[in-house]
């Protein structure tokens, strides 16, 4: 009776080899899944950036169509109710890092286009 209880207690747990094998499998799966997760996060930020740029460019075009000149700043789009607020740049996580492009004719206003303040996405 005592001998069978001792045998049962020994057989109830996992061996060190079994635990190491499971840990190796989990580590292998993580090395496959982790880069995909981080790349997906970057792609999501880029999709939000594209959408924010499209919304602001559309607001700039509507402002130009209504007023006849481009806005003096992005804040003029908010003041004129073309935007509720200036959306944040999802890459830099700030609404103050947008880079504005002026038109060729300075008499036409100051904000012809808007671009991301992120160095990697400045050409968007």
MDTraj code that builds the backbone (N, CA, C; nanometers):
import mdtraj as md
import numpy as np

residues = "UNK UNK UNK UNK UNK UNK UNK UNK UNK UNK UNK UNK UNK UNK UNK UNK UNK UNK UNK UNK UNK UNK UNK UNK UNK UNK UNK UNK UNK UNK UNK UNK UNK UNK UNK UNK UNK UNK UNK UNK UNK UNK UNK UNK UNK UNK UNK UNK UNK UNK UNK UNK UNK UNK UNK UNK UNK UNK UNK UNK UNK UNK UNK UNK UNK UNK UNK UNK UNK UNK UNK UNK UNK UNK UNK UNK UNK UNK UNK UNK UNK UNK UNK UNK UNK UNK UNK UNK UNK UNK UNK UNK UNK UNK UNK UNK UNK UNK UNK UNK UNK UNK UNK UNK UNK UNK UNK UNK UNK UNK UNK UNK UNK UNK UNK UNK UNK UNK UNK UNK UNK UNK UNK UNK".split()
xyz = np.array([
    [0.0816, -0.1188, 0.0000],
    [0.0000, 0.0000, 0.0000],
    [0.0861, 0.1253, 0.0000],
    [0.1876, 0.1285, 0.0853],
    [0.2753, 0.2439, 0.0923],
    [0.3547, 0.2559, -0.0369],
    [0.3948, 0.1460, -0.0898],
    [0.4743, 0.1466, -0.2116],
    [0.3933, 0.1991, -0.3313],
    [0.2674, 0.1646, -0.3419],
    [0.1848, 0.2120, -0.4528],
    [0.1560, 0.3608, -0.4408],
    [0.1432, 0.4157, -0.3217],
    [0.1207, 0.5593, -0.3052],
    [0.2450, 0.6377, -0.3459],
    [0.3608, 0.5854, -0.3136],
    [0.4847, 0.6513, -0.3527],
    [0.4967, 0.6513, -0.5045],
    [0.4606, 0.5455, -0.5687],
    [0.4676, 0.5357, -0.7143],
    [0.3704, 0.6341, -0.7791],
    [0.2534, 0.6494, -0.7230],
    [0.1543, 0.7399, -0.7794],
    [0.2020, 0.8850, -0.7695],
    [0.2598, 0.9210, -0.6596],
    [0.3071, 1.0580, -0.6434],
    [0.4173, 1.0888, -0.7431],
    [0.5019, 0.9962, -0.7687],
    [0.6093, 1.0187, -0.8653],
    [0.5549, 1.0316, -1.0068],
    [0.4566, 0.9567, -1.0416],
    [0.4026, 0.9561, -1.1766],
    [0.3053, 1.0702, -1.2029],
    [0.2687, 1.1477, -1.1027],
    [0.1679, 1.2514, -1.1196],
    [0.2225, 1.3787, -1.1829],
    [0.3511, 1.4053, -1.1784],
    [0.4063, 1.5306, -1.2288],
    [0.4690, 1.5165, -1.3664],
    [0.5224, 1.6279, -1.4164],
    [0.5924, 1.6291, -1.5444],
    [0.7422, 1.6177, -1.5197],
    [0.8094, 1.5585, -1.6127],
    [0.9548, 1.5505, -1.6012],
    [1.0160, 1.6782, -1.6558],
    [1.1394, 1.6998, -1.6231],
    [1.2104, 1.8183, -1.6702],
    [1.2192, 1.8192, -1.8225],
    [1.2397, 1.7056, -1.8815],
    [1.2492, 1.6957, -2.0275],
    [1.1172, 1.7365, -2.0922],
    [1.0052, 1.6925, -2.0373],
    [0.8744, 1.7284, -2.0928],
    [0.8517, 1.8790, -2.0857],
    [0.8873, 1.9391, -1.9751],
    [0.8710, 2.0839, -1.9600],
    [0.9604, 2.1580, -2.0583],
    [1.0832, 2.1134, -2.0757],
    [1.1743, 2.1782, -2.1704],
    [1.1243, 2.1658, -2.3138],
    [1.0684, 2.0523, -2.3492],
    [1.0146, 2.0341, -2.4845],
    [0.8972, 2.1285, -2.5078],
    [0.8080, 2.1387, -2.4121],
    [0.6934, 2.2293, -2.4249],
    [0.7407, 2.3739, -2.4351],
    [0.8387, 2.4114, -2.3542],
    [0.8912, 2.5481, -2.3604],
    [0.9567, 2.5755, -2.4952],
    [1.0249, 2.4790, -2.5521],
    [1.0871, 2.4964, -2.6836],
    [0.9812, 2.5143, -2.7910],
    [0.8731, 2.4399, -2.7823],
    [0.7641, 2.4540, -2.8798],
    [0.6989, 2.5912, -2.8674],
    [0.6728, 2.6353, -2.7462],
    [0.6130, 2.7674, -2.7245],
    [0.7064, 2.8772, -2.7745],
    [0.8348, 2.8654, -2.7489],
    [0.9314, 2.9658, -2.7954],
    [0.9353, 2.9706, -2.9475],
    [0.9285, 2.8561, -3.0118],
    [0.9277, 2.8523, -3.1582],
    [0.8031, 2.9202, -3.2133],
    [0.6889, 2.8922, -3.1545],
    [0.5653, 2.9562, -3.1995],
    [0.5690, 3.1072, -3.1780],
    [0.6278, 3.1513, -3.0679],
    [0.6384, 3.2953, -3.0425],
    [0.7305, 3.3645, -3.1425],
    [0.8376, 3.2985, -3.1824],
    [0.9273, 3.3609, -3.2804],
    [0.8603, 3.3737, -3.4162],
    [0.7633, 3.2911, -3.4432],
    [0.6883, 3.3027, -3.5686],
    [0.5800, 3.4095, -3.5566],
    [0.5100, 3.4143, -3.4445],
    [0.3946, 3.5025, -3.4295],
    [0.4314, 3.6463, -3.3938],
    [0.5352, 3.6687, -3.3169],
    [0.5680, 3.8035, -3.2695],
    [0.5985, 3.9014, -3.3825],
    [0.6806, 3.8691, -3.4818],
    [0.7045, 3.9657, -3.5892],
    [0.5784, 4.0004, -3.6679],
    [0.4918, 3.9042, -3.6862],
    [0.3661, 3.9324, -3.7565],
    [0.2800, 4.0285, -3.6769],
    [0.2787, 4.0136, -3.5471],
    [0.2005, 4.1032, -3.4629],
    [0.2530, 4.2463, -3.4724],
    [0.3839, 4.2640, -3.4628],
    [0.4404, 4.3983, -3.4674],
    [0.4253, 4.4606, -3.6053],
    [0.4382, 4.3836, -3.7113],
    [0.4160, 4.4365, -3.8457],
    [0.2709, 4.4772, -3.8643],
    [0.1794, 4.4030, -3.8070],
    [0.0379, 4.4366, -3.8182],
    [0.0091, 4.5691, -3.7489],
    [0.0736, 4.5938, -3.6386],
    [0.0564, 4.7201, -3.5676],
    [0.1037, 4.8374, -3.6533],
    [0.2174, 4.8218, -3.7199],
    [0.2675, 4.9274, -3.8082],
    [0.1733, 4.9493, -3.9260],
    [0.1211, 4.8417, -3.9823],
    [0.0279, 4.8548, -4.0947],
    [-0.1002, 4.9258, -4.0523],
    [-0.1461, 4.9001, -3.9322],
    [-0.2667, 4.9668, -3.8831],
    [-0.2423, 5.1168, -3.8671],
    [-0.1261, 5.1540, -3.8152],
    [-0.0935, 5.2966, -3.8019],
    [-0.0845, 5.3635, -3.9386],
    [-0.0282, 5.2942, -4.0363],
    [-0.0184, 5.3504, -4.1705],
    [-0.1560, 5.3663, -4.2340],
    [-0.2475, 5.2750, -4.2074],
    [-0.3836, 5.2873, -4.2599],
    [-0.4538, 5.4081, -4.1984],
    [-0.4352, 5.4291, -4.0690],
    [-0.4932, 5.5464, -4.0029],
    [-0.4301, 5.6736, -4.0582],
    [-0.3000, 5.6718, -4.0837],
    [-0.2319, 5.7878, -4.1410],
    [-0.2896, 5.8213, -4.2779],
    [-0.3085, 5.7210, -4.3632],
    [-0.3671, 5.7449, -4.4955],
    [-0.5058, 5.8071, -4.4835],
    [-0.5854, 5.7552, -4.3908],
    [-0.7207, 5.8076, -4.3728],
    [-0.7174, 5.9514, -4.3213],
    [-0.6337, 5.9804, -4.2232],
    [-0.6240, 6.1168, -4.1699],
    [-0.5777, 6.2151, -4.2765],
    [-0.4801, 6.1748, -4.3581],
    [-0.4341, 6.2622, -4.4658],
    [-0.5447, 6.2866, -4.5671],
    [-0.6204, 6.1834, -4.6010],
    [-0.7293, 6.1991, -4.6975],
    [-0.8363, 6.2942, -4.6443],
    [-0.8698, 6.2826, -4.5168],
    [-0.9707, 6.3698, -4.4565],
    [-0.9226, 6.5142, -4.4557],
    [-0.7979, 6.5373, -4.4168],
    [-0.7469, 6.6748, -4.4122],
    [-0.7328, 6.7335, -4.5521],
    [-0.6878, 6.6553, -4.6482],
    [-0.6758, 6.7055, -4.7851],
    [-0.8127, 6.7382, -4.8433],
    [-0.9124, 6.6571, -4.8109],
    [-1.0481, 6.6858, -4.8559],
    [-1.0985, 6.8156, -4.7931],
    [-1.0702, 6.8364, -4.6651],
    [-1.1116, 6.9600, -4.5978],
    [-1.0415, 7.0813, -4.6586],
    [-0.9142, 7.0669, -4.6943],
    [-0.8409, 7.1769, -4.7587],
    [-0.9045, 7.2102, -4.8934],
    [-0.9398, 7.1087, -4.9703],
    [-1.0037, 7.1314, -5.1005],
    [-1.1400, 7.1979, -5.0853],
    [-1.2180, 7.1558, -4.9865],
    [-1.3489, 7.2182, -4.9635],
    [-1.3327, 7.3635, -4.9201],
    [-1.2347, 7.3895, -4.8354],
    [-1.2074, 7.5268, -4.7925],
    [-1.1725, 7.6129, -4.9138],
    [-1.0864, 7.5613, -4.9997],
    [-1.0476, 7.6352, -5.1197],
    [-1.1685, 7.6581, -5.2102],
    [-1.2543, 7.5588, -5.2233],
    [-1.3737, 7.5741, -5.3065],
    [-1.4697, 7.6785, -5.2521],
    [-1.4815, 7.6888, -5.1202],
    [-1.5737, 7.7852, -5.0595],
    [-1.5157, 7.9253, -5.0514],
    [-1.3898, 7.9371, -5.0136],
    [-1.3300, 8.0681, -4.9854],
    [-1.2537, 8.1234, -5.1051],
    [-1.1963, 8.0371, -5.1867],
    [-1.1206, 8.0823, -5.3032],
    [-0.9711, 8.0906, -5.2793],
    [-0.9274, 8.0728, -5.1573],
    [-0.7846, 8.0670, -5.1245],
    [-0.7646, 7.9504, -5.0286],
    [-0.6405, 7.9072, -5.0175],
    [-0.6100, 7.7995, -4.9244],
    [-0.6026, 7.8554, -4.7831],
    [-0.6256, 7.7732, -4.6817],
    [-0.6232, 7.8238, -4.5436],
    [-0.4836, 7.8694, -4.5021],
    [-0.4809, 7.9575, -4.4041],
    [-0.3543, 8.0080, -4.3514],
    [-0.2879, 7.9068, -4.2583],
    [-0.3675, 7.8219, -4.1969],
    [-0.3146, 7.7184, -4.1075],
    [-0.4169, 7.6059, -4.0988],
    [-0.3770, 7.4976, -4.0383],
    [-0.4718, 7.3877, -4.0184],
    [-0.5812, 7.4266, -3.9194],
    [-0.5498, 7.5185, -3.8288],
    [-0.6504, 7.5648, -3.7331],
    [-0.7649, 7.6375, -3.8021],
    [-0.7393, 7.6968, -3.9187],
    [-0.8460, 7.7632, -3.9939],
    [-0.9500, 7.6620, -4.0415],
    [-0.9093, 7.5393, -4.0635],
    [-1.0049, 7.4350, -4.1024],
    [-1.0979, 7.4004, -3.9864],
    [-1.0445, 7.4044, -3.8656],
    [-1.1268, 7.3786, -3.7474],
    [-1.2179, 7.4980, -3.7211],
    [-1.1633, 7.6183, -3.7318],
    [-1.2430, 7.7389, -3.7080],
    [-1.3545, 7.7524, -3.8112],
    [-1.3289, 7.7117, -3.9343],
    [-1.4302, 7.7189, -4.0396],
    [-1.5237, 7.5997, -4.0415],
    [-1.5120, 7.5113, -3.9447],
    [-1.5967, 7.3921, -3.9305],
    [-1.5798, 7.2920, -4.0449],
    [-1.4630, 7.2907, -4.1053],
    [-1.4327, 7.1896, -4.2066],
    [-1.3803, 7.0620, -4.1406],
    [-1.3242, 7.0780, -4.0224],
    [-1.2806, 6.9658, -3.9392],
    [-1.3285, 6.9911, -3.7971],
    [-1.3636, 6.8859, -3.7259],
    [-1.3982, 6.9027, -3.5842],
    [-1.2743, 6.9350, -3.5028],
    [-1.1676, 6.8647, -3.5353],
    [-1.0381, 6.8903, -3.4717],
    [-0.9312, 6.8370, -3.5654],
    [-0.8103, 6.8811, -3.5450],
    [-0.6994, 6.8318, -3.6264],
    [-0.6670, 6.6909, -3.5773],
    [-0.6733, 6.5924, -3.6659],
    [-0.6451, 6.4556, -3.6205],
    [-0.4974, 6.4384, -3.5869],
    [-0.4672, 6.3538, -3.4917],
    [-0.3258, 6.3305, -3.4587],
    [-0.2579, 6.2452, -3.5650],
    [-0.1307, 6.2685, -3.5824],
    [-0.0500, 6.1836, -3.6695],
    [-0.0279, 6.0531, -3.5931],
    [-0.0767, 5.9397, -3.6431],
    [-0.0652, 5.8158, -3.5659],
    [0.0781, 5.7660, -3.5501],
    [0.1686, 5.8113, -3.6348],
    [0.3074, 5.7675, -3.6248],
    [0.3780, 5.8437, -3.5125],
    [0.3620, 5.9754, -3.5108],
    [0.4257, 6.0573, -3.4072],
    [0.3368, 6.0753, -3.2848],
    [0.2097, 6.0375, -3.2963],
    [0.1110, 6.0471, -3.1889],
    [0.0926, 6.1894, -3.1381],
    [0.0934, 6.2847, -3.2310],
    [0.0743, 6.4249, -3.1960],
    [0.0026, 6.4947, -3.3106],
    [-0.0799, 6.5939, -3.2775],
    [-0.1455, 6.6702, -3.3838],
    [-0.0654, 6.7952, -3.4215],
    [0.0481, 6.8149, -3.3571],
    [0.1312, 6.9324, -3.3846],
    [0.2469, 6.9024, -3.4790],
    [0.2593, 6.7803, -3.5261],
    [0.3749, 6.7445, -3.6091],
    [0.3429, 6.7402, -3.7579],
    [0.2221, 6.7781, -3.7981],
    [0.1903, 6.7798, -3.9403],
    [0.2758, 6.8837, -4.0110],
    [0.3215, 6.8515, -4.1292],
    [0.4019, 6.9430, -4.2101],
    [0.3117, 6.9956, -4.3211],
    [0.3005, 7.1278, -4.3306],
    [0.2153, 7.1867, -4.4341],
    [0.2999, 7.2280, -4.5535],
    [0.2401, 7.2172, -4.6707],
    [0.3052, 7.2550, -4.7958],
    [0.2307, 7.3754, -4.8509],
    [0.3033, 7.4817, -4.8802],
    [0.2420, 7.6037, -4.9320],
    [0.2249, 7.5955, -5.0830],
    [0.1247, 7.6663, -5.1375],
    [0.1105, 7.6696, -5.2833],
    [0.2221, 7.7529, -5.3460],
    [0.2385, 7.7397, -5.4769],
    [0.3436, 7.8157, -5.5457],
    [0.3197, 7.9654, -5.5354],
    [0.1948, 8.0079, -5.5425],
    [0.1606, 8.1496, -5.5318],
    [0.1273, 8.1807, -5.3859],
    [0.2103, 8.2597, -5.3167],
    [0.1853, 8.2891, -5.1753],
    [0.0536, 8.3626, -5.1506],
    [0.0001, 8.4290, -5.2515],
    [-0.1262, 8.5003, -5.2348],
    [-0.2441, 8.4037, -5.2230],
    [-0.2234, 8.2783, -5.2559],
    [-0.3305, 8.1786, -5.2515],
    [-0.3483, 8.1152, -5.1136],
    [-0.2703, 8.1550, -5.0157],
    [-0.2812, 8.0980, -4.8818],
    [-0.1518, 8.0284, -4.8421],
    [-0.1583, 7.9542, -4.7326],
    [-0.0356, 7.8918, -4.6821],
    [-0.0417, 7.7396, -4.6747],
    [-0.1600, 7.6802, -4.6753],
    [-0.1711, 7.5345, -4.6608],
    [-0.2329, 7.4764, -4.7879],
    [-0.1473, 7.4322, -4.8784],
    [-0.1906, 7.3691, -5.0028],
    [-0.2031, 7.2185, -4.9846],
    [-0.1160, 7.1614, -4.9038],
    [-0.1146, 7.0176, -4.8790],
    [-0.0611, 6.9938, -4.7383],
    [-0.0805, 6.8736, -4.6896],
    [-0.0329, 6.8368, -4.5562],
    [0.0340, 6.7003, -4.5660],
    [0.1405, 6.6843, -4.4879],
    [0.2162, 6.5588, -4.4867],
    [0.2470, 6.5201, -4.3434],
    [0.2859, 6.3955, -4.3266],
    [0.3191, 6.3452, -4.1934],
    [0.4506, 6.4052, -4.1454],
    [0.4603, 6.4263, -4.0154],
    [0.5845, 6.4751, -3.9566],
    [0.6849, 6.3649, -3.9296],
    [0.6456, 6.2424, -3.9523],
    [0.7358, 6.1289, -3.9327],
    [0.8363, 6.1229, -4.0466],
    [0.9651, 6.1113, -4.0174],
    [1.0651, 6.1063, -4.1252],
    [1.0425, 5.9909, -4.2230],
    [0.9937, 5.8795, -4.1748],
    [0.9728, 5.7643, -4.2630],
    [0.8520, 5.7817, -4.3541],
    [0.7595, 5.8705, -4.3186],
    [0.6371, 5.8880, -4.3962],
    [0.6207, 6.0313, -4.4461],
    [0.7271, 6.1067, -4.4540],
    [0.7190, 6.2478, -4.4907],
    [0.6735, 6.2688, -4.6345],
    [0.6935, 6.1723, -4.7202],
    [0.6560, 6.1888, -4.8609],
    [0.5100, 6.1534, -4.8873],
    [0.4360, 6.1120, -4.7870],
    [0.2972, 6.0723, -4.8082],
    [0.2150, 6.1918, -4.8278],
])
top = md.Topology()
chain = top.add_chain()
for i, resn in enumerate(residues, 1):
    res = top.add_residue(resn, chain, resSeq=i)
    for name in ("N", "CA", "C"):
        top.add_atom(name, md.element.get_by_symbol(name[0]), res)
traj = md.Trajectory(xyz[None], top)
